[in-house]
Amino acid sequence: MTTGDLAAYDRARLGRTRAVVSTARRKGRIAVSRSRLVHRMQVLGMRRAPASIVRKETGRVWDWTPPGTAEAPGGR
């Protein structure tokens, strides 16, 4: 691997990396909230969320493949 290859890989993954960081920050703020109401809403929301939405949200992170490899399941 050359320096140019690494730079190209970084450019290819940068958008996804930024999205993962942004989502983690947003969800982290909710997860550490000391408000009982916020906590209760979070628990109820997760229990009632359709499986398709949960798969879509988690798939953005877990179904990822590095640039230049075979496409991830579901076309993500």
Secondary structure, DSSP 8 states (H G I E B T S, - for coil): --HHHHHHHHHHHHHHHHHHHHHHHHHHHHHT---HHHHHHHHHHHHHS-HHHHHHHHHHHHT---TTS---GGG-
